[in-house]
Amino acid sequence: MLDHLASLLQQYGCERVQTHASTLAYRAGTAEWQAFSQDARSVLRQARPFVQKWGSAGDDYEALYQQAITEMQQPDFQATWKLLTVWGHKP
């Protein structure tokens, strides 16, 4: 789907469509990882009611949450997010 974003904007009348790809990496022990880890804990806690109601975690959510927290604390932990920004001008 991401590969088609630029052509979708053009299809709907945008001109001068541009893209910018970037990657965010969070490696254990860095300041970025510390912020990511705190944010992840908060999001995972707040998402619990939604996931239990609409997702497939069921009664295992707490165990999955604890596993995620444990894995984020490992010295070789790394999370990577690939982002694509697409923009254009619609006359």
Distance bins in CASP14 RR format, pairs under 12 A and 6 or more apart:
PFRMAT RR
TARGET T0000
AUTHOR 0000-0000-0000
RMODE 2
METHOD distances of the structure
MODEL  1
1 7 0 0 0 0 0 1 0 0 0 0 0
1 8 0 0 0 0 1 0 0 0 0 0 0
1 84 0 0 0 0 0 1 0 0 0 0 0
1 86 0 0 0 0 0 1 0 0 0 0 0
2 8 0 0 0 0 0 1 0 0 0 0 0
2 19 0 0 0 0 1 0 0 0 0 0 0
2 21 0 0 0 0 1 0 0 0 0 0 0
2 82 0 0 0 0 1 0 0 0 0 0 0
2 83 0 0 0 0 1 0 0 0 0 0 0
2 84 1 0 1 0 0 0 0 0 0 0 0
2 85 0 0 0 0 0 1 0 0 0 0 0
2 86 0 0 0 0 1 0 0 0 0 0 0
3 19 0 0 0 0 1 0 0 0 0 0 0
3 21 0 0 0 0 0 1 0 0 0 0 0
3 84 0 0 0 0 1 0 0 0 0 0 0
3 86 0 0 0 0 0 1 0 0 0 0 0
4 10 0 0 0 0 0 1 0 0 0 0 0
4 11 0 0 0 0 1 0 0 0 0 0 0
4 17 0 0 0 0 0 1 0 0 0 0 0
4 19 0 0 0 0 0 1 0 0 0 0 0
4 84 0 0 0 0 0 1 0 0 0 0 0
4 86 0 0 0 0 1 0 0 0 0 0 0
5 11 0 0 0 0 0 1 0 0 0 0 0
5 12 0 0 0 0 0 1 0 0 0 0 0
5 14 0 0 0 0 0 1 0 0 0 0 0
5 17 0 0 0 0 1 0 0 0 0 0 0
5 18 0 0 0 0 0 1 0 0 0 0 0
5 19 1 0 0 1 0 0 0 0 0 0 0
5 20 0 0 0 0 0 1 0 0 0 0 0
5 21 0 0 0 0 0 1 0 0 0 0 0
5 83 0 0 0 0 0 1 0 0 0 0 0
5 84 1 0 0 1 0 0 0 0 0 0 0
5 85 0 0 0 0 1 0 0 0 0 0 0
5 86 1 0 1 0 0 0 0 0 0 0 0
5 87 0 0 0 0 1 0 0 0 0 0 0
5 88 0 0 0 0 0 1 0 0 0 0 0
6 12 0 0 0 0 0 1 0 0 0 0 0
6 14 0 0 0 0 1 0 0 0 0 0 0
6 15 0 0 0 0 0 1 0 0 0 0 0
6 16 0 0 0 0 0 1 0 0 0 0 0
6 17 1 0 1 0 0 0 0 0 0 0 0
6 18 0 0 0 0 1 0 0 0 0 0 0
6 19 1 0 1 0 0 0 0 0 0 0 0
6 20 0 0 0 0 0 1 0 0 0 0 0
6 21 0 0 0 0 0 1 0 0 0 0 0
6 84 0 0 0 0 1 0 0 0 0 0 0
6 85 0 0 0 0 0 1 0 0 0 0 0
6 86 1 0 1 0 0 0 0 0 0 0 0
6 87 0 0 0 0 1 0 0 0 0 0 0
6 88 0 0 0 0 1 0 0 0 0 0 0
7 13 0 0 0 0 0 1 0 0 0 0 0
7 14 0 0 0 0 0 1 0 0 0 0 0
7 17 0 0 0 0 1 0 0 0 0 0 0
7 19 0 0 0 0 0 1 0 0 0 0 0
7 86 0 0 0 0 1 0 0 0 0 0 0
8 14 0 0 0 0 1 0 0 0 0 0 0
8 17 0 0 0 0 1 0 0 0 0 0 0
8 19 0 0 0 0 0 1 0 0 0 0 0
8 86 0 0 0 0 1 0 0 0 0 0 0
8 88 0 0 0 0 0 1 0 0 0 0 0
9 15 0 0 0 0 1 0 0 0 0 0 0
9 16 0 0 0 0 1 0 0 0 0 0 0
9 17 1 0 1 0 0 0 0 0 0 0 0
9 18 0 0 0 0 1 0 0 0 0 0 0
9 19 0 0 0 0 1 0 0 0 0 0 0
9 85 0 0 0 0 0 1 0 0 0 0 0
9 86 1 0 0 1 0 0 0 0 0 0 0
9 87 1 0 0 1 0 0 0 0 0 0 0
9 88 1 0 1 0 0 0 0 0 0 0 0
9 89 0 0 0 0 1 0 0 0 0 0 0
9 90 0 0 0 0 1 0 0 0 0 0 0
10 16 0 0 0 0 1 0 0 0 0 0 0
10 17 1 0 1 0 0 0 0 0 0 0 0
10 18 0 0 0 0 0 1 0 0 0 0 0
10 19 0 0 0 0 0 1 0 0 0 0 0
10 86 0 0 0 0 0 1 0 0 0 0 0
10 87 0 0 0 0 0 1 0 0 0 0 0
10 88 0 0 0 0 1 0 0 0 0 0 0
10 89 0 0 0 0 0 1 0 0 0 0 0
10 90 0 0 0 0 0 1 0 0 0 0 0
11 17 0 0 0 0 0 1 0 0 0 0 0
11 90 0 0 0 0 0 1 0 0 0 0 0
12 86 0 0 0 0 0 1 0 0 0 0 0
12 88 0 0 0 0 0 1 0 0 0 0 0
12 90 1 0 0 1 0 0 0 0 0 0 0
13 88 0 0 0 0 1 0 0 0 0 0 0
13 89 0 0 0 0 1 0 0 0 0 0 0
13 90 1 0 1 0 0 0 0 0 0 0 0
13 91 1 0 0 1 0 0 0 0 0 0 0
14 86 0 0 0 0 1 0 0 0 0 0 0
14 87 0 0 0 0 1 0 0 0 0 0 0
14 88 1 0 1 0 0 0 0 0 0 0 0
14 89 1 0 0 1 0 0 0 0 0 0 0
14 90 1 0 1 0 0 0 0 0 0 0 0
14 91 0 0 0 0 1 0 0 0 0 0 0
15 87 0 0 0 0 0 1 0 0 0 0 0
15 88 1 0 0 1 0 0 0 0 0 0 0
15 89 1 0 1 0 0 0 0 0 0 0 0
15 90 1 0 0 1 0 0 0 0 0 0 0
15 91 1 0 0 1 0 0 0 0 0 0 0
16 86 0 0 0 0 0 1 0 0 0 0 0
16 87 0 0 0 0 1 0 0 0 0 0 0
16 88 1 0 1 0 0 0 0 0 0 0 0
16 89 1 0 1 0 0 0 0 0 0 0 0
16 90 0 0 0 0 1 0 0 0 0 0 0
16 91 0 0 0 0 1 0 0 0 0 0 0
17 85 0 0 0 0 0 1 0 0 0 0 0
17 86 1 0 0 1 0 0 0 0 0 0 0
17 87 1 0 0 1 0 0 0 0 0 0 0
17 88 1 0 1 0 0 0 0 0 0 0 0
17 89 0 0 0 0 1 0 0 0 0 0 0
17 90 0 0 0 0 0 1 0 0 0 0 0
18 84 0 0 0 0 0 1 0 0 0 0 0
18 85 0 0 0 0 1 0 0 0 0 0 0
18 86 1 0 0 1 0 0 0 0 0 0 0
18 87 1 0 1 0 0 0 0 0 0 0 0
18 88 1 0 0 1 0 0 0 0 0 0 0
18 89 0 0 0 0 1 0 0 0 0 0 0
19 83 0 0 0 0 0 1 0 0 0 0 0
19 84 1 0 0 1 0 0 0 0 0 0 0
19 85 1 0 0 1 0 0 0 0 0 0 0
19 86 1 0 1 0 0 0 0 0 0 0 0
19 87 0 0 0 0 1 0 0 0 0 0 0
19 88 0 0 0 0 1 0 0 0 0 0 0
20 82 0 0 0 0 0 1 0 0 0 0 0
20 83 0 0 0 0 1 0 0 0 0 0 0
20 84 1 0 0 1 0 0 0 0 0 0 0
20 85 1 0 1 0 0 0 0 0 0 0 0
20 86 0 0 0 0 1 0 0 0 0 0 0
20 87 0 0 0 0 1 0 0 0 0 0 0
20 88 0 0 0 0 0 1 0 0 0 0 0
21 81 0 0 0 0 0 1 0 0 0 0 0
21 82 1 0 0 1 0 0 0 0 0 0 0
21 83 1 0 0 1 0 0 0 0 0 0 0
21 84 1 0 1 0 0 0 0 0 0 0 0
21 85 1 0 0 1 0 0 0 0 0 0 0
21 86 0 0 0 0 1 0 0 0 0 0 0
22 80 0 0 0 0 0 1 0 0 0 0 0
22 81 0 0 0 0 1 0 0 0 0 0 0
22 82 1 0 0 1 0 0 0 0 0 0 0
22 83 1 0 1 0 0 0 0 0 0 0 0
22 84 0 0 0 0 1 0 0 0 0 0 0
22 85 1 0 0 1 0 0 0 0 0 0 0
23 78 0 0 0 0 0 1 0 0 0 0 0
23 79 0 0 0 0 0 1 0 0 0 0 0
23 80 1 0 0 1 0 0 0 0 0 0 0
23 81 1 0 0 1 0 0 0 0 0 0 0
23 82 1 0 1 0 0 0 0 0 0 0 0
23 83 1 0 0 1 0 0 0 0 0 0 0
23 84 0 0 0 0 0 1 0 0 0 0 0
24 30 0 0 0 0 0 1 0 0 0 0 0
24 32 1 0 0 1 0 0 0 0 0 0 0
24 33 0 0 0 0 0 1 0 0 0 0 0
24 35 0 0 0 0 0 1 0 0 0 0 0
24 36 0 0 0 0 1 0 0 0 0 0 0
24 39 0 0 0 0 0 1 0 0 0 0 0
24 78 0 0 0 0 0 1 0 0 0 0 0
24 79 0 0 0 0 1 0 0 0 0 0 0
24 80 1 0 0 1 0 0 0 0 0 0 0
24 81 1 0 1 0 0 0 0 0 0 0 0
24 82 0 0 0 0 1 0 0 0 0 0 0
24 83 1 0 0 1 0 0 0 0 0 0 0
25 32 1 0 0 1 0 0 0 0 0 0 0
25 33 0 0 0 0 1 0 0 0 0 0 0
25 36 0 0 0 0 1 0 0 0 0 0 0
25 77 0 0 0 0 0 1 0 0 0 0 0
25 78 1 0 0 1 0 0 0 0 0 0 0
25 79 1 0 0 1 0 0 0 0 0 0 0
25 80 1 0 1 0 0 0 0 0 0 0 0
25 81 0 0 0 0 1 0 0 0 0 0 0
25 82 0 0 0 0 1 0 0 0 0 0 0
25 83 0 0 0 0 0 1 0 0 0 0 0
26 32 1 0 1 0 0 0 0 0 0 0 0
26 33 1 0 1 0 0 0 0 0 0 0 0
26 34 0 0 0 0 1 0 0 0 0 0 0
26 35 0 0 0 0 1 0 0 0 0 0 0
26 36 1 0 1 0 0 0 0 0 0 0 0
26 37 1 0 0 1 0 0 0 0 0 0 0
26 38 0 0 0 0 0 1 0 0 0 0 0
26 39 0 0 0 0 1 0 0 0 0 0 0
26 40 0 0 0 0 1 0 0 0 0 0 0
26 72 0 0 0 0 1 0 0 0 0 0 0
26 77 1 0 0 1 0 0 0 0 0 0 0
26 78 1 0 0 1 0 0 0 0 0 0 0
26 79 1 0 1 0 0 0 0 0 0 0 0
26 80 1 0 0 1 0 0 0 0 0 0 0
26 81 0 0 0 0 1 0 0 0 0 0 0
27 33 1 0 1 0 0 0 0 0 0 0 0
27 34 0 0 0 0 0 1 0 0 0 0 0
27 36 0 0 0 0 1 0 0 0 0 0 0
27 37 0 0 0 0 0 1 0 0 0 0 0
27 72 0 0 0 0 0 1 0 0 0 0 0
27 74 0 0 0 0 0 1 0 0 0 0 0
27 75 0 0 0 0 1 0 0 0 0 0 0
27 76 0 0 0 0 1 0 0 0 0 0 0
27 77 1 0 0 1 0 0 0 0 0 0 0
27 78 1 0 1 0 0 0 0 0 0 0 0
27 79 0 0 0 0 1 0 0 0 0 0 0
27 80 0 0 0 0 1 0 0 0 0 0 0
28 34 0 0 0 0 1 0 0 0 0 0 0
28 36 0 0 0 0 1 0 0 0 0 0 0
28 37 0 0 0 0 1 0 0 0 0 0 0
28 71 0 0 0 0 0 1 0 0 0 0 0
28 72 1 0 0 1 0 0 0 0 0 0 0
28 73 1 0 0 1 0 0 0 0 0 0 0
28 74 1 0 0 1 0 0 0 0 0 0 0
28 75 1 0 1 0 0 0 0 0 0 0 0
28 76 1 0 0 1 0 0 0 0 0 0 0
28 77 1 0 1 0 0 0 0 0 0 0 0
28 78 1 0 0 1 0 0 0 0 0 0 0
28 79 0 0 0 0 1 0 0 0 0 0 0
29 35 0 0 0 0 0 1 0 0 0 0 0
29 36 0 0 0 0 0 1 0 0 0 0 0
29 37 0 0 0 0 1 0 0 0 0 0 0
29 72 0 0 0 0 0 1 0 0 0 0 0
29 73 0 0 0 0 1 0 0 0 0 0 0
29 74 0 0 0 0 0 1 0 0 0 0 0
29 75 1 0 0 1 0 0 0 0 0 0 0
29 76 0 0 0 0 0 1 0 0 0 0 0
29 77 0 0 0 0 1 0 0 0 0 0 0
29 78 0 0 0 0 0 1 0 0 0 0 0
30 36 0 0 0 0 1 0 0 0 0 0 0
30 37 0 0 0 0 0 1 0 0 0 0 0
30 75 0 0 0 0 0 1 0 0 0 0 0
30 77 0 0 0 0 0 1 0 0 0 0 0
30 78 0 0 0 0 1 0 0 0 0 0 0
30 79 0 0 0 0 0 1 0 0 0 0 0
31 37 0 0 0 0 0 1 0 0 0 0 0
31 38 0 0 0 0 0 1 0 0 0 0 0
32 38 0 0 0 0 0 1 0 0 0 0 0
32 39 0 0 0 0 0 1 0 0 0 0 0
32 77 0 0 0 0 0 1 0 0 0 0 0
32 78 0 0 0 0 0 1 0 0 0 0 0
32 79 0 0 0 0 1 0 0 0 0 0 0
32 80 0 0 0 0 0 1 0 0 0 0 0
32 81 0 0 0 0 0 1 0 0 0 0 0
33 39 0 0 0 0 0 1 0 0 0 0 0
33 40 0 0 0 0 1 0 0 0 0 0 0
33 72 0 0 0 0 1 0 0 0 0 0 0
33 73 0 0 0 0 1 0 0 0 0 0 0
33 74 0 0 0 0 0 1 0 0 0 0 0
33 75 0 0 0 0 0 1 0 0 0 0 0
33 76 0 0 0 0 0 1 0 0 0 0 0
33 77 1 0 0 1 0 0 0 0 0 0 0
33 78 0 0 0 0 1 0 0 0 0 0 0
33 79 1 0 0 1 0 0 0 0 0 0 0
33 80 0 0 0 0 0 1 0 0 0 0 0
34 40 0 0 0 0 0 1 0 0 0 0 0
34 41 0 0 0 0 0 1 0 0 0 0 0
34 72 0 0 0 0 0 1 0 0 0 0 0
34 73 0 0 0 0 0 1 0 0 0 0 0
34 77 0 0 0 0 0 1 0 0 0 0 0
35 41 0 0 0 0 0 1 0 0 0 0 0
35 42 0 0 0 0 0 1 0 0 0 0 0
35 72 0 0 0 0 0 1 0 0 0 0 0
35 79 0 0 0 0 0 1 0 0 0 0 0
36 42 0 0 0 0 0 1 0 0 0 0 0
36 43 0 0 0 0 0 1 0 0 0 0 0
36 44 0 0 0 0 0 1 0 0 0 0 0
36 68 0 0 0 0 0 1 0 0 0 0 0
36 72 1 0 0 1 0 0 0 0 0 0 0
36 77 0 0 0 0 1 0 0 0 0 0 0
36 78 0 0 0 0 0 1 0 0 0 0 0
36 79 1 0 0 1 0 0 0 0 0 0 0
36 80 0 0 0 0 0 1 0 0 0 0 0
36 81 0 0 0 0 1 0 0 0 0 0 0
37 43 0 0 0 0 0 1 0 0 0 0 0
37 44 0 0 0 0 0 1 0 0 0 0 0
37 68 0 0 0 0 0 1 0 0 0 0 0
37 69 0 0 0 0 1 0 0 0 0 0 0
37 70 0 0 0 0 0 1 0 0 0 0 0
37 71 0 0 0 0 0 1 0 0 0 0 0
37 72 1 0 1 0 0 0 0 0 0 0 0
37 73 1 0 0 1 0 0 0 0 0 0 0
37 74 0 0 0 0 0 1 0 0 0 0 0
37 77 0 0 0 0 1 0 0 0 0 0 0
37 78 0 0 0 0 0 1 0 0 0 0 0
37 79 0 0 0 0 1 0 0 0 0 0 0
38 44 0 0 0 0 0 1 0 0 0 0 0
38 45 0 0 0 0 0 1 0 0 0 0 0
38 69 0 0 0 0 0 1 0 0 0 0 0
38 72 0 0 0 0 0 1 0 0 0 0 0
39 45 0 0 0 0 0 1 0 0 0 0 0
39 46 0 0 0 0 0 1 0 0 0 0 0
39 47 0 0 0 0 0 1 0 0 0 0 0
39 72 0 0 0 0 0 1 0 0 0 0 0
39 79 0 0 0 0 0 1 0 0 0 0 0
40 46 0 0 0 0 0 1 0 0 0 0 0
40 47 0 0 0 0 0 1 0 0 0 0 0
40 65 0 0 0 0 0 1 0 0 0 0 0
40 68 1 0 0 1 0 0 0 0 0 0 0
40 69 0 0 0 0 1 0 0 0 0 0 0
40 71 0 0 0 0 0 1 0 0 0 0 0
40 72 1 0 0 1 0 0 0 0 0 0 0
40 73 0 0 0 0 0 1 0 0 0 0 0
40 77 0 0 0 0 0 1 0 0 0 0 0
40 79 0 0 0 0 1 0 0 0 0 0 0
40 81 0 0 0 0 0 1 0 0 0 0 0
41 47 0 0 0 0 0 1 0 0 0 0 0
41 48 0 0 0 0 0 1 0 0 0 0 0
41 65 0 0 0 0 1 0 0 0 0 0 0
41 66 0 0 0 0 0 1 0 0 0 0 0
41 68 0 0 0 0 1 0 0 0 0 0 0
41 69 1 0 0 1 0 0 0 0 0 0 0
41 70 0 0 0 0 0 1 0 0 0 0 0
41 72 0 0 0 0 1 0 0 0 0 0 0
41 73 0 0 0 0 0 1 0 0 0 0 0
42 48 0 0 0 0 0 1 0 0 0 0 0
42 65 0 0 0 0 0 1 0 0 0 0 0
42 69 0 0 0 0 0 1 0 0 0 0 0
43 50 0 0 0 0 0 1 0 0 0 0 0
43 51 0 0 0 0 0 1 0 0 0 0 0
43 65 0 0 0 0 0 1 0 0 0 0 0
43 68 0 0 0 0 0 1 0 0 0 0 0
43 69 0 0 0 0 0 1 0 0 0 0 0
44 50 0 0 0 0 0 1 0 0 0 0 0
44 51 0 0 0 0 1 0 0 0 0 0 0
44 57 0 0 0 0 0 1 0 0 0 0 0
44 61 0 0 0 0 1 0 0 0 0 0 0
44 62 0 0 0 0 0 1 0 0 0 0 0
44 64 0 0 0 0 1 0 0 0 0 0 0
44 65 1 0 1 0 0 0 0 0 0 0 0
44 66 0 0 0 0 0 1 0 0 0 0 0
44 67 0 0 0 0 0 1 0 0 0 0 0
44 68 1 0 0 1 0 0 0 0 0 0 0
44 69 1 0 0 1 0 0 0 0 0 0 0
44 71 0 0 0 0 0 1 0 0 0 0 0
44 72 0 0 0 0 1 0 0 0 0 0 0
45 51 0 0 0 0 0 1 0 0 0 0 0
45 61 0 0 0 0 0 1 0 0 0 0 0
45 62 0 0 0 0 0 1 0 0 0 0 0
45 65 1 0 0 1 0 0 0 0 0 0 0
45 66 0 0 0 0 0 1 0 0 0 0 0
45 68 0 0 0 0 0 1 0 0 0 0 0
45 69 0 0 0 0 0 1 0 0 0 0 0
46 65 0 0 0 0 0 1 0 0 0 0 0
47 53 0 0 0 0 0 1 0 0 0 0 0
47 54 0 0 0 0 0 1 0 0 0 0 0
47 55 0 0 0 0 1 0 0 0 0 0 0
47 57 0 0 0 0 1 0 0 0 0 0 0
47 61 0 0 0 0 1 0 0 0 0 0 0
47 64 0 0 0 0 0 1 0 0 0 0 0
47 65 0 0 0 0 1 0 0 0 0 0 0
47 68 0 0 0 0 0 1 0 0 0 0 0
48 54 0 0 0 0 0 1 0 0 0 0 0
48 55 0 0 0 0 0 1 0 0 0 0 0
48 57 0 0 0 0 1 0 0 0 0 0 0
48 58 0 0 0 0 0 1 0 0 0 0 0
48 59 0 0 0 0 0 1 0 0 0 0 0
48 60 0 0 0 0 0 1 0 0 0 0 0
48 61 1 0 1 0 0 0 0 0 0 0 0
48 62 0 0 0 0 1 0 0 0 0 0 0
48 64 0 0 0 0 1 0 0 0 0 0 0
48 65 1 0 0 1 0 0 0 0 0 0 0
48 68 0 0 0 0 0 1 0 0 0 0 0
49 55 0 0 0 0 0 1 0 0 0 0 0
49 57 0 0 0 0 0 1 0 0 0 0 0
49 58 0 0 0 0 0 1 0 0 0 0 0
49 61 0 0 0 0 1 0 0 0 0 0 0
50 57 0 0 0 0 0 1 0 0 0 0 0
50 58 0 0 0 0 0 1 0 0 0 0 0
50 61 0 0 0 0 0 1 0 0 0 0 0
51 57 1 0 1 0 0 0 0 0 0 0 0
51 58 1 0 0 1 0 0 0 0 0 0 0
51 59 0 0 0 0 0 1 0 0 0 0 0
51 60 0 0 0 0 0 1 0 0 0 0 0
51 61 1 0 0 1 0 0 0 0 0 0 0
51 62 0 0 0 0 0 1 0 0 0 0 0
51 64 0 0 0 0 1 0 0 0 0 0 0
51 65 0 0 0 0 1 0 0 0 0 0 0
52 58 1 0 1 0 0 0 0 0 0 0 0
52 59 0 0 0 0 1 0 0 0 0 0 0
52 60 0 0 0 0 1 0 0 0 0 0 0
52 61 1 0 1 0 0 0 0 0 0 0 0
52 62 0 0 0 0 1 0 0 0 0 0 0
52 64 0 0 0 0 0 1 0 0 0 0 0
52 65 0 0 0 0 0 1 0 0 0 0 0
53 61 0 0 0 0 0 1 0 0 0 0 0
55 61 0 0 0 0 1 0 0 0 0 0 0
55 64 0 0 0 0 0 1 0 0 0 0 0
56 64 0 0 0 0 0 1 0 0 0 0 0
57 63 0 0 0 0 1 0 0 0 0 0 0
57 64 1 0 1 0 0 0 0 0 0 0 0
57 65 0 0 0 0 1 0 0 0 0 0 0
57 67 0 0 0 0 0 1 0 0 0 0 0
57 68 0 0 0 0 0 1 0 0 0 0 0
58 64 0 0 0 0 1 0 0 0 0 0 0
58 65 0 0 0 0 0 1 0 0 0 0 0
60 66 0 0 0 0 0 1 0 0 0 0 0
60 67 0 0 0 0 1 0 0 0 0 0 0
60 68 0 0 0 0 0 1 0 0 0 0 0
61 67 0 0 0 0 0 1 0 0 0 0 0
61 68 0 0 0 0 0 1 0 0 0 0 0
62 68 0 0 0 0 0 1 0 0 0 0 0
62 69 0 0 0 0 0 1 0 0 0 0 0
63 69 0 0 0 0 0 1 0 0 0 0 0
63 70 0 0 0 0 0 1 0 0 0 0 0
64 70 0 0 0 0 0 1 0 0 0 0 0
64 71 0 0 0 0 0 1 0 0 0 0 0
65 71 0 0 0 0 0 1 0 0 0 0 0
65 72 0 0 0 0 0 1 0 0 0 0 0
66 72 0 0 0 0 0 1 0 0 0 0 0
66 73 0 0 0 0 0 1 0 0 0 0 0
67 73 0 0 0 0 0 1 0 0 0 0 0
67 74 0 0 0 0 0 1 0 0 0 0 0
68 74 0 0 0 0 0 1 0 0 0 0 0
68 77 0 0 0 0 0 1 0 0 0 0 0
68 79 0 0 0 0 0 1 0 0 0 0 0
69 77 0 0 0 0 0 1 0 0 0 0 0
70 77 0 0 0 0 1 0 0 0 0 0 0
71 77 1 0 0 1 0 0 0 0 0 0 0
71 78 0 0 0 0 0 1 0 0 0 0 0
71 79 0 0 0 0 1 0 0 0 0 0 0
72 78 0 0 0 0 0 1 0 0 0 0 0
72 79 1 0 0 1 0 0 0 0 0 0 0
END
